[in-house]
Amino acid sequence: MKNIKNILCPTDFSPAAQNAIAYAAKLAQIVQGDLTLLHVQSVFDFTPASLVSGKKILLTNAVEQLETQCTEVSRAFKISCYPEVESSASKLSTVIHEKAKNFDIIVMGTDGADDWYQFFGGSNTYNAIARSETPLLLIPSGYIFSEIKTMVYAFDYLKERHLPITHLLPIVKALNCKLTILQVIEEAYSQDVEDDLKELQYIIGNFYGEDLHFDYSTIRSNDVAQAINSYIVRNQPDSLVLCSVHRNIIQRLFHNSLIKKITAFCNYPLFVIHS
């Protein structure tokens, strides 16, 4: 991804989705990009009766509603906004996964802790999106747009011995924002760990120095998710960034997802990038 120019915003016309559309439109305005609103009507969402009698009516109504909304968004934000309504025999997750390949970023709304948990707790929607290379920006319901000038990227580079940042660099550059790399250390202080940490920071800084200006922050806690959330609440950045690490089926069965934990209680924009 070279820049943020094509933004995809799936919608089911819910209040959370409407809020995400407003956020995505403002983002498109800032980066001078285009916005596509996607509504998918999957056969899995229909009752047998509606499949027989009402599917065409529902689809027509959705097309009209989305076209009207795109016109309003274009007029209000002075951006190009395109409607896309699809009736599919595939699951919603599959459709979004395929559509995402043609976009630079996906912006999605979510409605509270229960929705966060369902979304990240193994739903087909997230699993499909996580397989793609397209960064995902989740917007909590009711969150009012604030220009992204500061981002915190929480990643355990001390343990992993590298920093996946390829998909984040274009976002940081496009938004011209300040980036802080946050390391949470679960073990007690030791000089050996401090020396190791500084050496890694030096290597990362030299490798990305010409492409990215960032600083480091380190906190110690046995509860990584709560520590990250407390850090975000205390420092008030405009967005948190987490990395979705691809795992095989055995690793997924035994992995206690940091993303799942944080999304259960966070009320700020969350970028999910892929390693």
C-alpha positions as CSV (number, residue, x, y, z in Angstrom):
1,M,0.0,0.0,0.0
2,K,1.6,3.3,-1.1
3,N,-1.0,5.6,0.3
4,I,-4.6,5.9,1.6
5,K,-6.6,6.7,-1.5
6,N,-9.4,4.0,-1.6
7,I,-11.4,3.6,1.6
8,L,-14.0,0.8,2.1
9,C,-16.7,1.2,4.7
10,P,-19.1,-1.7,5.0
11,T,-22.6,-0.7,6.4
12,D,-25.7,-2.3,7.6
13,F,-27.4,1.1,8.2
14,S,-27.1,0.7,11.9
15,P,-26.1,3.7,14.1
16,A,-22.6,2.3,14.6
17,A,-22.2,2.0,10.8
18,Q,-23.5,5.5,10.2
19,N,-21.0,6.8,12.7
20,A,-18.2,5.0,10.9
21,I,-19.3,6.4,7.6
22,A,-19.0,9.9,8.9
23,Y,-15.5,9.1,10.3
24,A,-14.4,7.4,7.0
25,A,-15.7,10.4,5.0
26,K,-13.7,12.9,7.1
27,L,-10.7,10.6,6.7
28,A,-11.1,10.5,2.9
29,Q,-11.4,14.3,2.9
30,I,-8.1,14.7,4.8
31,V,-6.1,12.2,2.6
32,Q,-7.9,13.4,-0.6
33,G,-9.1,9.8,-1.2
34,D,-12.3,8.1,-2.4
35,L,-14.9,6.4,-0.2
36,T,-16.9,3.4,-1.1
37,L,-19.9,2.3,1.0
38,L,-20.6,-1.4,0.8
39,H,-23.9,-3.1,1.8
40,V,-24.0,-6.8,1.5
41,Q,-27.3,-8.8,1.5
42,S,-26.3,-12.4,2.1
43,V,-28.7,-15.2,1.7
44,F,-27.6,-16.3,5.2
45,D,-29.4,-13.2,6.5
46,F,-32.7,-13.9,4.9
47,T,-35.6,-16.0,6.3
48,P,-37.1,-18.6,3.9
49,A,-40.1,-16.4,3.4
50,S,-38.1,-13.3,2.5
51,L,-36.0,-15.3,0.0
52,V,-39.2,-16.2,-1.8
53,S,-41.1,-12.9,-1.7
54,G,-39.1,-10.0,-0.5
55,K,-35.5,-10.2,-1.6
56,K,-35.8,-8.1,-4.7
57,I,-37.7,-5.4,-2.7
58,L,-35.1,-5.4,0.0
59,L,-32.3,-5.1,-2.5
60,T,-34.0,-2.2,-4.3
61,N,-34.6,-0.4,-1.1
62,A,-30.9,-0.9,-0.1
63,V,-29.7,0.5,-3.4
64,E,-31.8,3.6,-3.2
65,Q,-30.9,4.2,0.4
66,L,-27.2,3.8,-0.2
67,E,-27.2,5.9,-3.4
68,T,-29.0,8.7,-1.4
69,Q,-26.4,8.4,1.4
70,C,-23.5,8.6,-1.0
71,T,-24.9,11.7,-2.6
72,E,-25.3,13.3,0.8
73,V,-21.7,12.3,1.9
74,S,-20.3,13.7,-1.4
75,R,-22.1,17.0,-0.9
76,A,-21.2,17.4,2.8
77,F,-17.5,16.3,2.7
78,K,-16.7,17.3,-0.9
79,I,-15.3,13.8,-1.7
80,S,-16.1,11.1,-4.2
81,C,-18.4,8.5,-2.6
82,Y,-19.6,5.4,-4.4
83,P,-22.4,3.0,-3.4
84,E,-22.0,-0.7,-3.8
85,V,-24.8,-3.1,-2.9
86,E,-24.3,-6.8,-3.4
87,S,-26.6,-9.7,-3.0
88,S,-24.5,-12.8,-2.5
89,A,-24.8,-16.5,-1.8
90,S,-21.5,-16.2,0.1
91,K,-21.3,-15.2,3.7
92,L,-20.7,-11.5,4.6
93,S,-17.2,-12.3,5.8
94,T,-16.2,-13.8,2.4
95,V,-17.6,-10.8,0.4
96,I,-15.7,-8.3,2.6
97,H,-12.6,-10.3,2.4
98,E,-12.7,-10.3,-1.4
99,K,-13.6,-6.6,-1.7
100,A,-10.8,-5.6,0.7
101,K,-8.2,-6.6,-1.9
102,N,-9.0,-3.5,-3.9
103,F,-8.8,-1.0,-1.1
104,D,-6.1,0.6,1.0
105,I,-8.0,0.6,4.3
106,I,-11.3,-0.7,5.7
107,V,-13.2,1.5,8.2
108,M,-15.9,-0.3,10.3
109,G,-18.2,0.7,13.1
110,T,-18.8,-1.4,16.1
111,D,-21.3,-1.1,18.9
112,G,-20.0,-1.5,22.4
113,A,-18.1,-4.2,24.3
114,D,-20.4,-7.1,23.4
115,D,-20.0,-6.3,19.7
116,W,-16.2,-5.9,20.0
117,Y,-16.1,-9.3,21.7
118,Q,-18.3,-11.0,19.1
119,F,-16.3,-9.4,16.3
120,F,-12.9,-10.5,17.6
121,G,-14.0,-13.6,19.4
122,G,-14.0,-15.8,16.4
123,S,-16.6,-14.3,14.1
124,N,-16.3,-15.1,10.4
125,T,-16.2,-11.4,9.6
126,Y,-13.0,-10.7,11.5
127,N,-11.4,-14.0,10.5
128,A,-11.9,-13.2,6.8
129,I,-10.6,-9.7,7.1
130,A,-7.6,-10.8,9.2
131,R,-6.5,-13.1,6.3
132,S,-6.2,-10.1,4.0
133,E,-3.4,-7.6,3.8
134,T,-5.8,-4.6,4.2
135,P,-5.5,-2.6,7.4
136,L,-8.6,-2.3,9.4
137,L,-9.8,0.7,11.4
138,L,-12.5,0.0,14.0
139,I,-14.6,3.0,15.2
140,P,-16.6,2.7,18.5
141,S,-20.2,3.7,18.2
142,G,-20.6,7.4,19.1
143,Y,-16.9,8.3,18.7
144,I,-16.6,11.7,17.2
145,F,-14.0,12.2,14.6
146,S,-10.7,13.7,15.7
147,E,-7.8,14.2,13.3
148,I,-5.2,11.5,13.8
149,K,-2.1,13.3,14.9
150,T,-0.7,10.8,17.4
151,M,-0.7,7.0,17.3
152,V,0.5,4.4,19.7
153,Y,1.7,1.0,18.2
154,A,1.8,-1.6,20.9
155,F,3.9,-4.6,19.9
156,D,6.2,-7.0,21.8
157,Y,9.3,-6.4,19.7
158,L,11.5,-7.5,22.5
159,K,10.1,-11.0,22.4
160,E,9.4,-11.2,18.6
161,R,12.8,-9.7,17.8
162,H,11.3,-7.6,15.0
163,L,8.8,-4.9,14.4
164,P,6.1,-5.5,11.7
165,I,5.5,-2.0,10.3
166,T,5.3,-2.3,6.6
167,H,1.6,-1.8,6.4
168,L,1.6,1.0,9.0
169,L,4.2,3.2,7.3
170,P,1.9,4.5,4.5
171,I,-0.8,5.3,7.1
172,V,1.6,7.3,9.3
173,K,3.0,9.2,6.3
174,A,-0.5,9.9,4.8
175,L,-1.8,11.3,8.1
176,N,1.5,13.0,9.0
177,C,1.2,11.8,12.5
178,K,3.5,11.1,15.4
179,L,4.1,7.5,16.2
180,T,5.0,6.0,19.6
181,I,6.2,2.4,19.8
182,L,5.0,0.9,23.0
183,Q,6.6,-2.1,24.6
184,V,5.0,-3.9,27.6
185,I,7.4,-5.9,29.7
186,E,5.9,-8.6,31.9
187,E,9.1,-9.4,33.8
188,A,10.7,-7.4,36.6
189,Y,13.4,-4.8,35.9
190,S,16.9,-6.1,35.0
191,Q,19.8,-4.4,33.4
192,D,20.2,-7.2,30.8
193,V,16.6,-6.6,29.6
194,E,17.2,-2.9,29.5
195,D,20.4,-3.3,27.4
196,D,18.6,-5.7,25.1
197,L,15.7,-3.3,24.7
198,K,18.0,-0.4,23.8
199,E,20.0,-2.4,21.3
200,L,16.7,-3.4,19.5
201,Q,15.6,0.2,19.5
202,Y,18.9,1.2,18.0
203,I,18.6,-1.4,15.2
204,I,14.9,-0.5,14.5
205,G,15.7,3.2,14.5
206,N,18.6,2.7,12.0
207,F,16.5,0.5,9.7
208,Y,13.5,2.8,9.5
209,G,15.1,6.1,10.4
210,E,14.8,7.6,6.9
211,D,11.2,6.5,6.5
212,L,9.7,7.2,9.9
213,H,10.2,9.4,12.9
214,F,9.0,7.8,16.1
215,D,9.8,7.5,19.8
216,Y,9.6,4.6,22.3
217,S,7.8,4.0,25.5
218,T,8.1,1.1,27.9
219,I,5.8,0.0,30.7
220,R,5.9,-3.0,33.0
221,S,2.9,-5.1,33.9
222,N,1.7,-8.7,34.2
223,D,-1.6,-7.7,32.6
224,V,-0.6,-6.6,29.1
225,A,-4.1,-5.7,27.8
226,Q,-5.0,-3.6,30.9
227,A,-1.6,-1.9,30.8
228,I,-2.0,-0.9,27.2
229,N,-5.5,0.4,27.8
230,S,-4.4,2.4,30.8
231,Y,-1.5,3.9,28.8
232,I,-4.0,4.9,26.1
233,V,-6.4,6.4,28.5
234,R,-3.7,8.3,30.4
235,N,-1.8,9.6,27.3
236,Q,-4.9,10.2,25.0
237,P,-3.4,9.4,21.6
238,D,-5.8,9.6,18.6
239,S,-5.5,5.9,17.8
240,L,-4.1,2.6,19.1
241,V,-2.4,0.2,16.6
242,L,-2.2,-3.5,17.1
243,C,-0.8,-6.2,14.9
244,S,-2.7,-9.3,13.9
245,V,-0.1,-12.1,13.7
246,H,-1.0,-15.0,11.4
247,R,-1.0,-18.3,13.2
248,N,-1.6,-21.9,12.2
249,I,-4.6,-23.8,13.7
250,I,-2.7,-25.2,16.6
251,Q,-1.3,-21.8,17.6
252,R,-4.8,-20.2,17.3
253,L,-6.3,-22.8,19.6
254,F,-3.8,-21.9,22.4
255,H,-3.3,-18.2,21.7
256,N,-4.9,-15.9,24.2
257,S,-5.6,-12.9,21.9
258,L,-4.4,-9.5,23.1
259,I,-6.6,-8.0,20.4
260,K,-9.7,-9.8,21.8
261,K,-8.9,-8.6,25.3
262,I,-8.4,-4.9,24.4
263,T,-11.4,-4.7,22.1
264,A,-13.6,-5.9,25.0
265,F,-13.3,-2.5,26.7
266,C,-11.6,0.1,24.5
267,N,-13.6,3.1,23.4
268,Y,-11.1,4.7,21.0
269,P,-10.2,4.1,17.4
270,L,-8.3,0.9,16.8
271,F,-6.1,0.1,13.8
272,V,-5.4,-3.6,13.1
273,I,-2.5,-4.1,10.8
274,H,-1.1,-7.5,9.6
275,S,2.3,-8.9,10.1
